């Protein structure tokens, strides 16, 4: 196997775990020299999405691709926030035009119009859903008070509880925090 095929295989393996995306950092950590990624892109084996971010074009798309791309564009420590966490599960009938991504550190990436970055100063909890770092559903529901109607938030909480996304304690916390 020549070096090009070997690098392509390594990059593909990484991308399979990340909704088709691979960063230069991940590739170099796996042994692919950074200079090889633009070469693979020039030969059609990768698409250059943004600086340091590539996509393997033949990996089938999923409903989570745009969320993954938004997180990767913002960078390390980024997580889905508020309505975007709810949208991940189809809760509260939210379909935001922009994916809200939060970071704790200062960041100044160039972002496309579909990504909205928010800097948070407090230590919010995060978790992983479908391999994507996100605000826990309970916190996202409470975060959306005042932006999404009370009944929609309570419906979202009922749905989340039914899908196992909220514990009994979290369900009680939402019922107290989101009063009609």
C-alpha positions as CSV (number, residue, x, y, z in Angstrom):
1,X,0.0,0.0,0.0
2,X,1.5,3.3,-1.0
3,X,1.6,6.3,1.4
4,X,-1.3,8.1,-0.2
5,X,-3.6,5.1,0.2
6,X,-2.4,4.6,3.8
7,X,-3.1,8.2,4.7
8,X,-6.4,8.2,3.0
9,X,-7.4,5.1,5.0
10,X,-6.3,6.7,8.3
11,X,-8.2,9.9,7.5
12,X,-11.3,7.9,6.6
13,X,-11.2,5.9,9.9
14,X,-11.0,9.2,11.8
15,X,-13.9,10.7,9.8
16,X,-16.1,7.7,10.3
17,X,-16.2,8.5,14.0
18,X,-16.8,12.2,13.4
19,X,-19.7,12.4,11.0
20,X,-17.3,12.5,8.0
21,X,-15.1,15.3,9.4
22,X,-11.4,15.2,10.2
23,X,-9.2,18.0,11.6
24,X,-5.6,18.6,10.8
25,X,-4.8,18.0,14.5
26,X,-6.6,14.6,14.6
27,X,-4.9,13.5,11.4
28,X,-1.4,14.5,12.6
29,X,-2.0,12.8,15.9
30,X,-2.8,9.6,13.9
31,X,0.4,9.9,11.9
32,X,-0.7,11.7,8.8
33,X,1.6,14.6,8.1
34,X,-0.3,17.9,7.9
35,X,1.0,18.6,4.3
36,X,-0.8,15.4,3.1
37,X,-4.3,16.7,3.8
38,X,-4.3,19.4,1.1
39,X,-2.8,16.9,-1.3
40,X,-5.6,14.4,-0.6
41,X,-8.1,17.3,-1.1
42,X,-6.5,18.2,-4.4
43,X,-7.0,14.6,-5.6
44,X,-10.7,14.5,-4.5
45,X,-10.2,12.3,-1.5
46,X,-11.2,15.1,0.9
47,X,-13.1,18.4,0.8
48,X,-11.6,21.4,2.5
49,X,-14.4,22.8,4.6
50,X,-12.5,25.4,6.6
51,X,-9.0,26.1,7.8
52,X,-7.8,22.8,9.4
53,X,-11.1,21.1,8.8
54,X,-11.8,18.5,6.1
55,X,-14.7,16.2,5.1
56,X,-14.5,12.8,3.5
57,X,-17.1,13.1,0.7
58,X,-18.1,9.5,0.4
59,X,-19.2,9.1,4.0
60,X,-23.0,9.2,4.0
61,X,-24.6,12.3,5.6
62,X,-26.6,12.1,8.8
63,X,-28.9,14.5,10.7
64,X,-26.0,15.4,13.0
65,X,-23.4,16.5,10.4
66,X,-24.1,20.2,10.6
67,X,-23.9,20.1,14.5
68,X,-20.6,18.3,14.2
69,X,-19.3,20.8,11.7
70,X,-20.3,23.8,13.9
71,X,-18.5,22.3,16.9
72,X,-15.4,21.6,14.9
73,X,-15.3,25.0,13.3
74,X,-15.5,26.7,16.7
75,X,-12.8,24.4,18.1
76,X,-11.7,22.7,21.3
77,X,-14.1,22.9,24.2
78,X,-17.0,24.0,22.1
79,X,-20.5,22.6,22.9
80,X,-24.0,22.8,21.7
81,X,-26.0,25.3,23.7
82,X,-29.7,26.2,24.4
83,X,-32.0,25.7,21.4
84,X,-29.4,23.8,19.5
85,X,-29.2,21.1,22.2
86,X,-33.0,20.8,22.0
87,X,-32.9,20.8,18.1
88,X,-30.5,17.8,18.3
89,X,-33.4,15.7,19.7
90,X,-36.3,17.5,17.9
91,X,-37.5,18.9,21.3
92,X,-39.8,22.0,21.6
93,X,-40.3,22.2,17.9
94,X,-37.2,24.3,17.5
95,X,-35.5,24.6,14.2
96,X,-33.0,27.4,14.7
97,X,-31.5,28.9,11.5
98,X,-28.2,29.1,13.4
99,X,-26.5,26.5,15.5
100,X,-25.7,27.9,18.9
101,X,-22.2,26.9,20.1
102,X,-20.8,28.0,23.4
103,X,-17.2,28.2,24.5
104,X,-15.6,29.2,27.8
105,X,-12.4,30.6,26.3
106,X,-11.8,33.5,24.0
107,X,-12.1,32.3,20.4
108,X,-12.2,34.2,17.1
109,X,-12.8,31.7,14.4
110,X,-14.2,32.7,11.0
111,X,-17.7,31.2,11.1
112,X,-20.3,30.7,8.4
113,X,-23.8,32.3,8.9
114,X,-25.3,29.0,10.2
115,X,-23.1,29.1,13.3
116,X,-23.6,31.4,16.3
117,X,-20.9,31.4,18.9
118,X,-21.5,32.5,22.5
119,X,-18.8,32.9,25.1
120,X,-19.9,31.8,28.6
121,X,-18.1,32.8,31.7
122,X,-19.6,30.4,34.2
123,X,-18.7,26.7,34.4
124,X,-21.7,25.1,32.7
125,X,-21.9,21.3,32.7
126,X,-21.5,19.5,29.5
127,X,-22.2,16.0,28.3
128,X,-22.1,14.0,25.1
129,X,-25.1,13.1,23.0
130,X,-24.4,11.1,19.8
131,X,-20.7,11.8,20.2
132,X,-21.3,15.6,20.2
133,X,-20.5,17.8,23.3
134,X,-23.6,19.6,24.4
135,X,-25.3,21.3,27.3
136,X,-27.4,18.7,29.2
137,X,-31.0,18.7,28.1
138,X,-32.2,19.8,31.5
139,X,-29.9,22.8,31.4
140,X,-30.9,23.6,27.8
141,X,-34.6,23.6,28.6
142,X,-34.0,26.0,31.5
143,X,-31.7,28.1,29.4
144,X,-34.5,28.7,26.9
145,X,-36.9,30.2,29.3
146,X,-38.1,33.5,28.0
147,X,-37.2,32.6,24.4
148,X,-39.4,29.6,24.0
149,X,-43.0,29.5,25.4
150,X,-43.6,27.7,28.7
151,X,-46.0,25.1,27.2
152,X,-43.5,24.2,24.5
153,X,-40.7,23.8,27.1
154,X,-42.9,21.6,29.3
155,X,-43.8,19.5,26.2
156,X,-40.1,19.2,25.4
157,X,-39.5,18.1,29.0
158,X,-42.2,15.5,28.8
159,X,-40.8,14.2,25.5
160,X,-37.3,14.2,26.9
161,X,-38.4,12.3,30.0
162,X,-40.2,9.8,27.8
163,X,-37.0,9.3,25.7
164,X,-34.8,8.9,28.8
165,X,-33.1,12.2,28.4
166,X,-34.2,13.5,31.8
167,X,-33.9,11.8,35.1
168,X,-36.8,12.0,37.6
169,X,-34.8,14.7,39.6
170,X,-34.2,16.7,36.4
171,X,-37.9,16.4,35.4
172,X,-38.9,17.8,38.8
173,X,-36.3,20.6,38.4
174,X,-37.8,21.6,35.0
175,X,-41.3,21.5,36.3
176,X,-40.3,23.9,39.1
177,X,-38.1,26.1,36.9
178,X,-40.6,26.4,34.0
179,X,-43.9,27.4,35.6
180,X,-46.8,28.6,33.5
